[in-house]
Amino acid sequence: MTNNLGKTLKGRRRLKDLTLTQVSSAAGISVSHLGRIERGERFPSGHILRKLAEPLGFSEIELFRIAGLIEEEKVGEDNRIIKFKIEMMKEITDTLFRLLEKVDNL
């Protein structure tokens, strides 16, 4: 299994002159897991993508779009609708992240 997401993440990491260890430490995931994601051997969950966004300099929404978890806005769509969708997606991802943290702490 291969995917372009891993290449994108690896490219951004290298562009920022960061090592696997630095990014994995900042994101709170193992070096081996990040390596498998970058090689396209694993596809990260939304929870992991969220953890990777900041250290790699992506917004969460941007990274979710790159991963194909959020559709691109349609051309010509009203900007108010786009802003509303982004705000709602942020609220939904925040809620999901909090729920995942609670599950992890069970």
MIDOSE-1310 file (N, C-alpha, C; in nm, 2 decimals, decimal comma, always signed):
residues 106
mtnn	+0,08/-0,12/+0,00/+0,00/+0,00/+0,00/+0,09/+0,12/+0,00; +0,06/+0,22/-0,09/+0,14/+0,34/-0,09/+0,03/+0,46/-0,10; +0,08/+0,57/-0,05/-0,01/+0,69/-0,06/+0,08/+0,81/-0,07; +0,02/+0,92/-0,13/+0,09/+1,04/-0,15/+0,10/+1,12/-0,02
lgkt	+0,02/+1,09/+0,08/+0,02/+1,17/+0,20/+0,16/+1,15/+0,27; +0,21/+1,03/+0,27/+0,34/+1,01/+0,34/+0,45/+1,09/+0,27; +0,45/+1,10/+0,14/+0,55/+1,18/+0,06/+0,53/+1,32/+0,10; +0,41/+1,37/+0,11/+0,38/+1,51/+0,14/+0,44/+1,54/+0,28
lkgr	+0,41/+1,45/+0,38/+0,45/+1,48/+0,51/+0,61/+1,48/+0,52; +0,67/+1,38/+0,45/+0,81/+1,37/+0,45/+0,87/+1,49/+0,39; +0,81/+1,54/+0,28/+0,86/+1,66/+0,21/+0,86/+1,78/+0,30; +0,75/+1,80/+0,37/+0,73/+1,91/+0,46/+0,83/+1,90/+0,57
rrlk	+0,85/+1,78/+0,63/+0,95/+1,76/+0,74/+1,09/+1,80/+0,69; +1,12/+1,76/+0,57/+1,26/+1,79/+0,52/+1,27/+1,94/+0,49; +1,16/+2,00/+0,44/+1,16/+2,14/+0,41/+1,19/+2,22/+0,53; +1,13/+2,18/+0,64/+1,15/+2,25/+0,77/+1,28/+2,20/+0,84
dltl	+1,35/+2,12/+0,78/+1,48/+2,07/+0,83/+1,47/+2,00/+0,96; +1,36/+1,91/+0,97/+1,34/+1,84/+1,10/+1,37/+1,69/+1,08; +1,41/+1,63/+1,18/+1,43/+1,49/+1,18/+1,30/+1,41/+1,22; +1,30/+1,28/+1,18/+1,19/+1,20/+1,23/+1,17/+1,21/+1,38
tqvs	+1,28/+1,20/+1,45/+1,28/+1,21/+1,60/+1,22/+1,34/+1,65; +1,26/+1,45/+1,59/+1,20/+1,58/+1,63/+1,05/+1,59/+1,61; +1,01/+1,54/+1,49/+0,86/+1,55/+1,46/+0,79/+1,45/+1,55; +0,84/+1,33/+1,56/+0,76/+1,23/+1,64/+0,76/+1,28/+1,79
saag	+0,86/+1,34/+1,84/+0,86/+1,39/+1,98/+0,76/+1,50/+1,99; +0,76/+1,59/+1,90/+0,67/+1,71/+1,91/+0,52/+1,66/+1,89; +0,50/+1,56/+1,81/+0,36/+1,51/+1,79/+0,32/+1,40/+1,89; +0,42/+1,35/+1,97/+0,38/+1,25/+2,07/+0,35/+1,11/+2,01
isvs	+0,42/+1,08/+1,90/+0,40/+0,95/+1,84/+0,54/+0,88/+1,82; +0,54/+0,76/+1,80/+0,67/+0,69/+1,79/+0,74/+0,72/+1,66; +0,87/+0,71/+1,66/+0,95/+0,74/+1,54/+0,92/+0,63/+1,43; +0,90/+0,51/+1,48/+0,87/+0,40/+1,38/+0,74/+0,42/+1,32
hlgr	+0,64/+0,46/+1,39/+0,50/+0,49/+1,34/+0,51/+0,60/+1,23; +0,58/+0,71/+1,27/+0,59/+0,82/+1,17/+0,67/+0,77/+1,05; +0,77/+0,69/+1,06/+0,84/+0,64/+0,95/+0,75/+0,56/+0,85; +0,67/+0,47/+0,91/+0,58/+0,39/+0,83/+0,47/+0,48/+0,76
ierg	+0,43/+0,59/+0,83/+0,34/+0,68/+0,76/+0,41/+0,74/+0,64; +0,53/+0,79/+0,66/+0,60/+0,86/+0,55/+0,63/+0,77/+0,44; +0,66/+0,64/+0,47/+0,68/+0,54/+0,36/+0,55/+0,50/+0,29; +0,44/+0,54/+0,34/+0,31/+0,50/+0,28/+0,27/+0,36/+0,33
erfp	+0,33/+0,30/+0,43/+0,29/+0,17/+0,48/+0,17/+0,18/+0,57; +0,15/+0,29/+0,63/+0,03/+0,32/+0,72/-0,03/+0,45/+0,68; -0,16/+0,45/+0,70/-0,24/+0,58/+0,68/-0,28/+0,62/+0,81; -0,24/+0,74/+0,85/-0,27/+0,79/+0,99/-0,42/+0,82/+1,01
sghi	-0,46/+0,80/+1,14/-0,60/+0,83/+1,18/-0,61/+0,99/+1,19; -0,73/+1,03/+1,20/-0,75/+1,18/+1,21/-0,68/+1,23/+1,34; -0,68/+1,15/+1,44/-0,62/+1,18/+1,57/-0,46/+1,20/+1,55; -0,40/+1,12/+1,47/-0,26/+1,13/+1,45/-0,23/+1,25/+1,35
lrkl	-0,32/+1,27/+1,25/-0,30/+1,38/+1,16/-0,30/+1,51/+1,24; -0,39/+1,52/+1,33/-0,41/+1,64/+1,42/-0,28/+1,66/+1,50; -0,22/+1,56/+1,55/-0,09/+1,57/+1,62/+0,02/+1,62/+1,53; +0,02/+1,58/+1,41/+0,13/+1,61/+1,31/+0,12/+1,75/+1,25
aepl	+0,00/+1,80/+1,25/-0,03/+1,93/+1,19/+0,07/+2,04/+1,23; +0,07/+2,07/+1,36/+0,15/+2,18/+1,41/+0,30/+2,17/+1,39; +0,36/+2,05/+1,43/+0,50/+2,04/+1,41/+0,55/+2,05/+1,26; +0,46/+2,01/+1,17/+0,49/+2,02/+1,03/+0,45/+2,15/+0,96
gfse	+0,38/+2,24/+1,04/+0,34/+2,37/+0,99/+0,21/+2,37/+0,90; +0,13/+2,27/+0,92/+0,00/+2,26/+0,85/-0,11/+2,31/+0,95; -0,22/+2,36/+0,89/-0,34/+2,38/+0,98/-0,40/+2,24/+0,98; -0,48/+2,21/+1,08/-0,55/+2,08/+1,09/-0,64/+2,06/+0,96
ielf	-0,71/+2,16/+0,93/-0,80/+2,15/+0,81/-0,72/+2,12/+0,69; -0,61/+2,19/+0,67/-0,53/+2,17/+0,55/-0,48/+2,03/+0,54; -0,43/+1,98/+0,65/-0,38/+1,84/+0,65/-0,49/+1,74/+0,63; -0,61/+1,76/+0,69/-0,72/+1,67/+0,66/-0,76/+1,68/+0,51
riag	-0,75/+1,79/+0,45/-0,78/+1,80/+0,31/-0,68/+1,72/+0,23; -0,55/+1,74/+0,26/-0,44/+1,67/+0,19/-0,46/+1,52/+0,20; -0,51/+1,48/+0,32/-0,53/+1,33/+0,35/-0,65/+1,28/+0,28; -0,74/+1,37/+0,23/-0,86/+1,33/+0,16/-0,98/+1,31/+0,26
liee	-0,96/+1,35/+0,38/-1,07/+1,33/+0,48/-1,17/+1,44/+0,47; -1,14/+1,55/+0,41/-1,23/+1,67/+0,39/-1,22/+1,70/+0,24; -1,34/+1,72/+0,18/-1,35/+1,75/+0,04/-1,31/+1,90/+0,02; -1,25/+1,93/-0,10/-1,22/+2,06/-0,13/-1,35/+2,14/-0,16
ekvg	-1,35/+2,27/-0,13/-1,47/+2,34/-0,16/-1,50/+2,34/-0,31; -1,62/+2,35/-0,34/-1,66/+2,36/-0,48/-1,63/+2,50/-0,54; -1,58/+2,51/-0,66/-1,55/+2,63/-0,73/-1,68/+2,71/-0,74; -1,67/+2,84/-0,70/-1,79/+2,93/-0,71/-1,88/+2,92/-0,59
ednr	-1,85/+2,84/-0,49/-1,93/+2,84/-0,37/-1,92/+2,96/-0,29; -2,03/+3,01/-0,24/-2,03/+3,13/-0,16/-1,93/+3,13/-0,04; -1,85/+3,23/-0,03/-1,74/+3,24/+0,07/-1,80/+3,22/+0,21; -1,92/+3,27/+0,24/-1,98/+3,26/+0,37/-2,01/+3,11/+0,40
iikf	-2,04/+3,03/+0,30/-2,07/+2,89/+0,32/-1,93/+2,82/+0,35; -1,83/+2,86/+0,28/-1,70/+2,80/+0,29/-1,65/+2,83/+0,44; -1,66/+2,95/+0,48/-1,62/+2,99/+0,62/-1,70/+2,91/+0,72; -1,83/+2,90/+0,70/-1,91/+2,83/+0,79/-1,86/+2,68/+0,80
kiem	-1,84/+2,62/+0,68/-1,79/+2,48/+0,68/-1,66/+2,46/+0,75; -1,57/+2,55/+0,73/-1,44/+2,55/+0,80/-1,46/+2,56/+0,95; -1,54/+2,65/+0,99/-1,57/+2,67/+1,14/-1,63/+2,54/+1,20; -1,73/+2,49/+1,13/-1,79/+2,37/+1,18/-1,70/+2,25/+1,18
mkei	-1,61/+2,24/+1,08/-1,52/+2,13/+1,07/-1,42/+2,14/+1,19; -1,38/+2,26/+1,22/-1,29/+2,28/+1,33/-1,36/+2,24/+1,46; -1,48/+2,28/+1,48/-1,55/+2,24/+1,60/-1,57/+2,09/+1,61; -1,60/+2,03/+1,50/-1,62/+1,88/+1,49/-1,49/+1,81/+1,53
tdtl	-1,38/+1,86/+1,47/-1,25/+1,79/+1,49/-1,20/+1,82/+1,64; -1,23/+1,94/+1,69/-1,20/+1,96/+1,83/-1,28/+1,86/+1,92; -1,41/+1,84/+1,89/-1,49/+1,75/+1,97/-1,44/+1,61/+1,96; -1,41/+1,57/+1,84/-1,36/+1,43/+1,82/-1,23/+1,41/+1,89
frll	-1,14/+1,51/+1,88/-1,01/+1,50/+1,95/-1,03/+1,48/+2,10; -1,12/+1,56/+2,16/-1,15/+1,55/+2,30/-1,20/+1,41/+2,34; -1,29/+1,36/+2,25/-1,35/+1,23/+2,28/-1,24/+1,12/+2,26; -1,15/+1,13/+2,16/-1,04/+1,04/+2,15/-0,95/+1,04/+2,27
ekvd	-0,92/+1,16/+2,32/-0,84/+1,17/+2,44/-0,90/+1,10/+2,56; -1,03/+1,11/+2,57/-1,11/+1,05/+2,68/-1,10/+0,90/+2,67; -1,12/+0,85/+2,54/-1,11/+0,70/+2,52/-0,97/+0,65/+2,55; -0,87/+0,73/+2,51/-0,73/+0,69/+2,54/-0,70/+0,68/+2,69
nl	-0,77/+0,76/+2,76/-0,75/+0,76/+2,91/-0,83/+0,66/+2,99; -0,92/+0,58/+2,92/-1,00/+0,48/+2,99/-0,91/+0,37/+3,04
